[in-house]
Amino acid sequence: MVASSATPTHCPYCSMQCGMKLVVGAGGSSVERWPEFPTNKGGLCQKGWTAAELLGHHDRLTEPLVREWRGGELRPATWDEALTRVADELRDCQGRHGRAAVGVFGGGGLTNEKAYLLGKFARVGLGTSNIDYNGRFCMSSAATAANRAFGVDRGLPFPAEDIASAELVVLVGSNVAETMPPVMQYFEEQRARGGRLIVIDPRATPTARAASLHLQVTPGTDLALANGLFNLAVKEGLVDDNFVAARTTGFDAARRVAASYWPDRVERITGVPVEQLTVAASLLGEAASVMILTARGAEQHSKGTDTVLAFINLALALGQVGKPHSGYGALTGQGNGQGGREHGQKADQLPGYRRLDDPAARRHVAGVWGVDPDSLPGPGISAYEMLEAAGTDGGVRALLIMGSNVVVSAPNAGHIQERLDALDFLVVADLFLSETAERADVVLPAAQWAEEDGTMTNFEGRVILRRAAVDPPAGVCTDLHILTALAARLGRGDLFAFADAQSVFDELRRASSGGIADYNGITYERIAAENGVFWPCPDAAHPGTPRMFLDTFGTADGQARFYPVHHKASAEEPSDDYPLYLTTGRTAEHYQSGTQTRRVASLAAAEPAAFVEIHPDLAAVFAVADGDVVQVDTARGSVLARARLTKAIRSDTLFMAFHWPGKGRVNLVTNPALDPVSKMPEFKVCAARIAKATKCDDGS
């Protein structure tokens, strides 16, 4: 490090991708505000402010690690030894079991360049169909629903600043006050302008407490609530008949389904009183501009796609899609949750949001890659399905994981841990020795956010540029270098001859050209000059697309689609043995599996260990006091956590955050039941019971 310098870049955490300046000097690195960046306008949460502490952290991996035999110890190795071992093992596995026996698992935090190259590496370097990523656990239901209804999936089809001008915002299953605090400036501005906010959530979160109306639903019943509001919209004459006739199809079928969701029935299903349903319908009718935003609380269900479609139906019926300061949007979770699902690391996808089973898409991308379209494998299976079958006959026998800590983040995590241990070979690329990396045969130390260039696409569909501000520690390589070096060892180096991240992005632009997510007109230079460019942007003369659907939708006929969707029970409902609901989520201090944030001293001190939220009335039944150790059981096992008594949660519901490993690892007990279309696991609801315990994970 030399003289102090400030590099405009972006936060390494959530999908807001807040602009910040990283100041690097002889005394270390620190974060400064970047007020000119339009998404967060200088605002940062505590995770963003402390992000520089990850640079030079004493836990960083700085040399490859290899294991001589399963059960042996990891030892340091040279890069040549480690990469040669990986290439040899992958080649040997495919020789014994076929090309599909090798799997690739990516992450929603990878840059666009990495996600793109990972997909190309799987299909061209390895010739395997088995590639998916942890975004399947995050955005898949909202993406599937948006593609069905609008023909396009972009989390927010409008800039975040439009929230401030909406007369009414409906937040479904989202606690943005804690999960993405800088966006609250727009909600505060909206309220100052006289706008209203409805929050739908089983918990009275800080976001819900700031709302005009909080609908405290029973977990897993959001779909019935949406249908009930649709029913009232029809009954009260709130439907925009002109919009429905001119710009949509399928209304009558959806209306007939909603007709059976009268208020008394919806109250019985959801627990939301009829009076509150009526107030919500009145607010929807009074507002000239309505914005409905869903997040994981509504989406991480075995019926998540249908739930999102139900809220899209409501937005369409009100005529609130495709006009300013209105519409439906999904609040993407992971840092590159949007771009990560656009360019090829999903099981069924090619760059530009093209479908892998589309012959024209295969021809276009194969032409960019310089390969025969027939050589590209077909669609593979989803993330959980690939992990669940790992190490079995017919499943993947070797697995490359990049940017994901599935031992903590996957549902039914104990089973997934067993499947990883059953693999013939596991290789993990990561910053730290995560709980997943600890189980690997080879661990490859990777560069992190401020040590490499690359683009991300935030929750607005704004493509932004992360700039390298510091060099990686000695002995650390970028993920792009790892992939190109492995491709060379597998005999495909000529197809992976990239000088840097920008050259990968230039190929991505060509591969995406003409696709739904068209980046062809976006360049590094343009991103820097314009503080980000919204896709689709098909050529250099195109201004980008901040607001979508103003004139047409992305379907074949340009019309939005209503879908008739029925409420159904969650895959697992409370019973005599397991009488409570368990739901999961995040805290303000931590992010995803906690691999990064648990290593930031101030964040770890603020929220050091797993806890379980319990209503005082429920706690009294089990003689549980605040701070007691509680055992939470489901059909899949048990976890231990400290009780946190709060009236902010329903008396039939428990809440746990998923950031911790060990005996507080809540995903040991979550339900892996999948949405049949999106393949989203049902993280947000399962049947549970509690009992007072005597010992916690820390031995206390």
N, C-alpha and C positions, 0 to 999 in steps of 0.2 A: 504494500500500500504506500502511496506517495502523498502528494499534497491533497488536502481536502477537496472533494468534488461531489456534486449532487447529480444523480442520474434519475430522470423521470422514469418511473416504472409502475408496477402494480402489485397489490397485496397477494400473498401466496395462498390465501384461503378461499372464501366463498365466491359465489357466482357474480357478485357485484363487481369484482375485480377493481376495487377502489384504486384510483390514482394516488400515488405517493411519490415522494422523492427520497431516494436512499443516499445518505451522506456518508462517504467513506473517507476516512482520514487516518493519520498515524495512530490515533487512539482507539480506533475501531469504527464500527458502523452504527448509524442511527437513522431514524425515520423522521422526515419532515412532511408537512402538508403540501399538497399540490392543488391549490384552489381552482386552477383553470380547468382541471379535468371535469367534464360535465356530469358524469354519473354520480359521483359522491361530493363534488364541489369542495374538496378538502376534508370532508368528514372521514373519520376512521374509528373503528372499534378498538377495544383493548388488545385484541389479537393482532390487528394491523400495526398498532403502535409498537408492539413488542416483537414484530417479525424479524428484526435484524439480529435478535439474540440467537436465532438458529444458525447464523453464519459463524463459522469457526467454533461451533459447539463441541465440547469435549467428547460427546458421544458419536460424533460423525464417523462414519466408515471411511477409511482412507486407503484401504488396500483390499483386493479381492480375498475372499475366504473360501476354502474348499474343505470338503469332508471326504476322507479316504474311503470310508464305508459307512453304511447306514447304522447309526448309533454311535459312530465315532465323533471326535471333537472337530469343530471347525478350526482350521489353521490358516495363517497368511499364505498367499500365493502371488506369483507375478500375474500380470494381465495376460501374458501369452499363455501361461499354463491354464489359467481359469477359462479363457475363451476357447482354447483348444479342447479342454475337457467338455465344455458345454456343447460345442459343435459335434464332437465325437459321440457324446451321449445321445444327442438328438438324432443324429444320422443312424446310429445303431438301433435306437428305438423304432424309427420308421422302417428300417430294414427288417426288423423282427415282426412288427405289428401293423405296418401300413402307415401311409402318410398321416391319416387322421388320428393316429395314436399320440401325436404331439399336439398339445394345446397351448394357446397364448391367452393371457388374461391381462387386460389393460386397466386404465383408470381414468376417471373423469377429471383428474387434476393434471393430466398430461397436456402439453401444448398441442395446438393443431398439428404442428409438424411431427411430433412424436406419435400422436394418434394415427395420423396418415401413414407414417412409415411403419408403424407396428402392423397395420392392416396389410400393407404391401409385403412386409416381411413374412407374415403368416401365409399369404396366398401365393407369393412368388418365391420367396426364399425357402419356405418349408413345404408349400403345396398342401397345407392343411385347411380344412373347413372349420376347425375348432378354434375360434377366436371370439371372445366377448369381453365385457368389461364391467366394472362395478357401477357404472351409470345405470345398468339394468336394475340395480337396487335403489335407484334415485328418481330418474325422470321417465322411465319407460311407459308408465300408464298415461301420463299427461301427453307424452309424445305420440303414443298410439291414438289417443282420442283426438288430438288436434289434426293428425294426418287424416283420420276418418272424416271429421267434420269439416275441415277447411282445406284439405289437400296439402297443407304445409304445417310443419311443426317448428315454430320459433317461440321460445319461452314467453317472452313479452313481444307482441307484434307492434309495440310502440315504445318510445323512450320512457324511462322511469319517471322523468319529470312530468309526464302527463297525469300521474297519480294526483298531483297537487290541484289539478283543474277539474277532477271528477266530482260531481255533486254527491255521489254515493259510491263507496268502495265496499265490496263484500270479500272478506278474507276467509278462506276455508282451509282449516288445518295448518295455519301458519302463525308462528310466533316471531315475527320479524324484529320486534323490539330487542330480542336477545340474539337471534340468529344472524341478522344483518342490520345492526343498529343504524348505520349511516342512511339507510333508506327511510328512516322515520322522519327525516326532515321534510319529506314530501307529504307524509300523512299529517304532520303538524301544520304545514302550510295549507293543506286541504281543509283541516279543521278551522284554521284561522279565517278561511274564506267562507265559512258557513257550511262546509261539507259534512257528511255523516259517514260513519264507519260501522259496519256490521262484522263481527267476528264469530265464526263458527268453530268451536273447539271444546273438547271435554274438560279442559283446564281453564281456570281464570288466570291466564298468563298476563304478564305485563302488557302485552298487546291487547288482550281482551279487556283489561281494566281501562284502557284508553279509548274503548269503543263507545259509540252511541248505544249499541245494543249487542249483548253477548248471548248467543244461543248455545247453551252448554249441552251438546248432544251426547247421547250414549255412544261409546266408541263403536265404529263400524256402521253407523246409520246415516251418514251424510247423504247418500243417494236418496233415501226416502225423504229427507228434508228438502232436497232440491226438487224432487217431484211434487212435494207438497206446495212449495212456493210457485211452481209452474201451474199447479191446479188453481191456486188463488189468483194468479195473474190472469188466467182465462176467466174465472168467475167474476173478477172485479173489472173486466174490460181493459186490462193493461196491455194486451197483445197488440203489437204494431202490425196490423194486417197488411199494410202496404209493403213494409219491408219483407215480411214473410212471403208474400206473393211474388215480389220482384227478385228476391235474392236468395231464397232457400227452397229446399225440397224436403218432403217427409214430415211436414208439420202435423198432419191429421193423425198419423200413426202414433207419434209421440204424445199428442194431446189426448188420445184415447187411453193410453197407459196412465198419464198423469191424472185423468179423471177419477181413477180409483184411489188416489192419495188425498182423500178429504182430510181436513184439519184434525178431527178427533183420532183418526187412524194414525196420522203422522205423529201426533203426541204420544200415542201408545208405543210406537216403534222407537222414537228418538228421545223421548223424555222432555221435549221442548213444549211448553204449554201453548195451547191454542192462541191465547192472548198475545204471546210473543210472535207466533207465526203471523198473526194478523198485522201486528206492528211492522214486522219485516216487509210484508207485502205492501203496506202503505208507503214505507220508505222507498221501495222499488218503484212504486207508481208515481211518487211525487218528484223523483229525480229526473232531470232532463238528460243527464249523463251518468251511466252506471258502469262500473268496472268490477268484474268478478275475477278474483285471483285465487288459484288453488296452490297447495303445496303438499308436502309429504303426508300430512295428517289425513288428507282425503285420498291420496294416491297409493300409499303403501298398503294395499289391501288385495285380497284375491278377487275383488270386484272393482279394482281401482280404475280401470279403463271406463267401465260403465258409470262410475261415480262422476268422473270428469265429464263424460258425455252428458250426464244429467244437468250439470251446471252450464255447459255450453248450450244445451237446449233452452235453459232459462234465459241466458243472454240473447240468444237468437230470437226467442219469442218476444222479448221486450224491444227488439230492434236496436240493440245496443252494441252491435259488432260492426266494424267497418266505418265508424265515424269518430271524430276527434274526442279524446279524453274519455273514451268508453271502450268496452270490449272484454273479451276473455283473455287471460294470460296465466301462465304457470311460473311460479317463482323458483327457477332452477336452483339446485342446491350446490353442487360441487363447482370448484373454480372454473373449470372448462366443461361443465356439464352440458352446455349447448354445443360448442365446437367439437367436443369429444364424441358426440353421437352423430356427427355429420360426415366424417371423412374416412370411415372404414374399419374401426375397431369393434363394431357391432357384428353379430353373427350373420346378419342378413343384408349387409350393406357395403356399398362401394362409395368412394369419395363424391362429394356434392349432394349427399343424401339420396344417392341412387340405389335402387334395389338390386341386389346381387342376382336375383332370378330374372331380371329384365335383359333380354338379348342385346338390345341397343345399348344399354348401360355397360354391359360387359365388353362390347366392341369398342366403345369410346375409351374406357379406362385401360383396356388391354393395349389399345393403340398408343396411349401416352406412356405406358410402361414398356412397350416394345416386346410384348409376348402374344401368344396365340390366345384368343378368347376362350377356346375350348380347354386350355390348360388351367384356367381358373377354377378352383373348387366351388361347389355350390354352397348354399347357406348351411351353417352349423347350428348347434343347439345353444340355448341361453346360458347365462352365467351360472346360475344355481344348478341347472341340469348338468353342466360340464363338471362343476366341482363335486356334485353329489355322486357322479359315476367315476370319478378319478380313481385310477388304480384297479379298476375292474375289467373283466373281459368285455370288450366293446367300448370301454371308456378310454379317456386319454391316459397314457402311461407315463408321459413326461410332460412337464408344464413349466412355461416361462411366465413369471408374474412381474409386471412392471407398474409401479405406482399404485399398489393396492395392498391392504393389510387384511386379507380375508379371514384370518384366524380370529380377529376381533369383530369385523364388520359383517360377515355373512350370517344369515339366519341359521339356527340349529348348528351353531359354530362348533360344538364338540364333535358332531358327526363330520363336519368339513375338515376339522383337524385330523381326524382319523383317516379320511380319504387322502389328504396330502401326505400323511405318513405311509400310506399304501402305494404311493407312486414309485416307479422305478427310478425317477430322477426329478428333482425340483430345483429350479434356478430362480432367484429373486434379485431384482435390481432395486435398490432403495438407498435413502440417505442415511438411515440409521438401522441398527439391527432390530427390526420390528419383530413382533411376535410371530409373524409369518416367516420372515427371513431366518429366524432362529432354527427353523425346521428344514431349511434348504440344504441341498448338497453343494451348491455353489452360490455365493452371495457376491454381487457386483456393486461396488460403491458408485452411486450416481450423483451428478451435479444437481443443485437445487435452483430455485427460482431466480435468485440474483446473480447466479454464476453462468448464465447462458442466455442467449437471445431466443425469442420465440413468440408466437402469437397465441392469444386466447380469444374466445368469443364469449362475452359476458351475457347475463340474463336478458339483456335488451336485444341481442343479436348484433351487438357492436363488436367488431373485430379490433382488438387492441394489441399493443406491442410491449412485451416485457423486454427490457434491455439488460444485458450483463453489466453489472457494476463492479464486480470483483472476480478474480480468477478462482476456479475451484481449488480446493486444497490439493497439494501434491499427492498423486496416486489416485485421484478421482477423475472419472470420465463422464461425458454426457451420455444420456440414453441414445441419442442419435449415433454417437460413435460406437456404442455397444452393438446397435443393430447393424450398422454398416460393416463392422469388423466380423460379426457372426455371419453375415451374408457372404462375405469374402471367403470365410473358411468353409462355407457350404457350397462354394463354387458359383455363386450368383453375384459376385462383387461388381461385375460390369453393369448390373441393373441398379446398383446402390452407390454410384460414384458421386457423392454430394460433398461439396467443399465446406458447407456450413448450413445453419438452419435456414437462412434466406434462400439458398438454392433448393432446399426441400420445399419451402413454401411456394416457390415459383412453379415447381412441378405440381404441387397440390392445386394451384390456381388453374393450370391447364386441365387437370383431371376433373375438377369441379365444374368446369365451363359447360354451360347448358343444363346443369343440374338444378334441383330445387334450391340447394344452398350454393349458389354460384358466387365464387370468390374471384373470378377471373380479372375483374377490374380493380382489385385491391392489391396494393404493394406496400412494402415496409415504409417507403418514403411517403406514400400517401397517408398511411395510418399516423405517422409521426406529425405530418403537417395538419391533419384534420382532427386529431385527438380521437381516432377511431373511425371506422367506416362500417355502416350497416349493410349486411347482406340481405337480399341478393344484389350484387353489383357486377353485371355481366361484362362491362368494358370500362376503359379508362375515362370515357366521357360521361359515364353514368354517375349520378350523385349519391348512389346508395339508397337504401329504402328504410328510413326510420320508422315509417308507419305503413303497415300492410293492410290489405283488404278494403281500402277506401273505394275501389271501383269493382274489384272482382276477387274471387277466392281461387285457390290453387287447384281446385277440382277440374275434371275434364270439361264440364259445362259452365264453370265459373260460379256455380251455386254452392252455398253452404248446405250441409246435411244435418237434419234432425235425426236422432236415433232413439227409437223407443226402448227404454231400459227400465227394468224392474229391480226393486230392492230385493236382496236375498241375504240370508244370515251369513255372518262371517264363517270361515272354514271351521272355526272352533269357538263355541259359545260357552259361557259359564254353566257349570253343572254342580251336582251335589259334592263331587270330589274337588272341583276347582271352581268356587263360586264367584270369583272376582274377574274383572277385566285387567289385563296388563297392557299398557301402551308405552311406547318409547319415543325418544327424541334427543334434542341437543341442549346444551347449556350455553350461556353467554361466553364462558371462559374457554371452552374447548371446541375442537373441530374434528369431525369424523372419528377415526379410531384413536385419536389422541397422540399418534406417533410424533407429531411435531409439538403440539401445544402442551403435552405433559412434560416436555423438556424445557419449557419456558418457566423460570422460577416463579414469577409473579402470578402466572395463570395457574400453575400447579398449587401454589399456596392458597389461592382464592377458592379453588374447587379441587381438593386433593384426592378424593376417593369417591367410589360409587355410593349413591344414596337412593332411597326409594321414597317417593312422596305418598303419604297416606292421610286420608281425612281423619281428623281427631275422633269422630264418632266410630269409625272403623277401628282405629287404633285402640280405643277403649274396650272393644269387644275382645281383643287379644291381649289386653294388658300391656300394650306397647307404649313406651314413652318416647319423647323426642330424643334422638341420639342412640336409642337401643339398636342392637344388631338384630336384623330381621332376615329370616330365610324365606325366599320367594320360590315357590315350586310351580312348574307346569308339567305337562306330560313328557317333556323332553329332559327335565333335570331340575337342578336347584342353583340359585345364586344367593350370595350374602351381601347385605348392604346396610348402612345406617338409616334408620327411620328419620324422615323429615316430615313432621306433622304440619299440615296446611289445609285450610278450608278452601283453597283455590282449586281443589280437585274433587270430583264426584266421590261420594261415599262408597261407591261400588267399584272404584277404579284405582289402580296403582300406576305410578309413572316412574320410569327409570331412564337415565341417559346412557348412551352406548359407547362412551369414550374410554372405558377402562378395561384392562385385561384381568386375569386372575379370577378369583371367585366372585367378583363383582361384574363379570362380563355378561351383560344381560342377553346378548345374542346366543348364549348357551341355551336359552329357554324359549326364544322367539320361534314362531311358527313358519316353516318354509313353504306353506301352501302357496301355489302360484296363481296369479291371474292367467286365465287360459289364453289370452291374446298377447298381453305385454310381457308375460312371464315375470312380473313383479312379485316378490315374496310378500307375505302378509306380516310385515314388521309391526304394524300399528295396533294389532289386537290379537290377544290369545287369552285362554282361560287360565287362571292362576289361583293360588292360595298362599297364605302367609302364616308364619309361626315365629314366635320370639326365639332367638338363637342366643348362643353364649359366646361365640368367637367370631371375629371378622377376619378378612383376608390378611390384615396386617398383624394378626396374632393377638389382637386386643380383645 
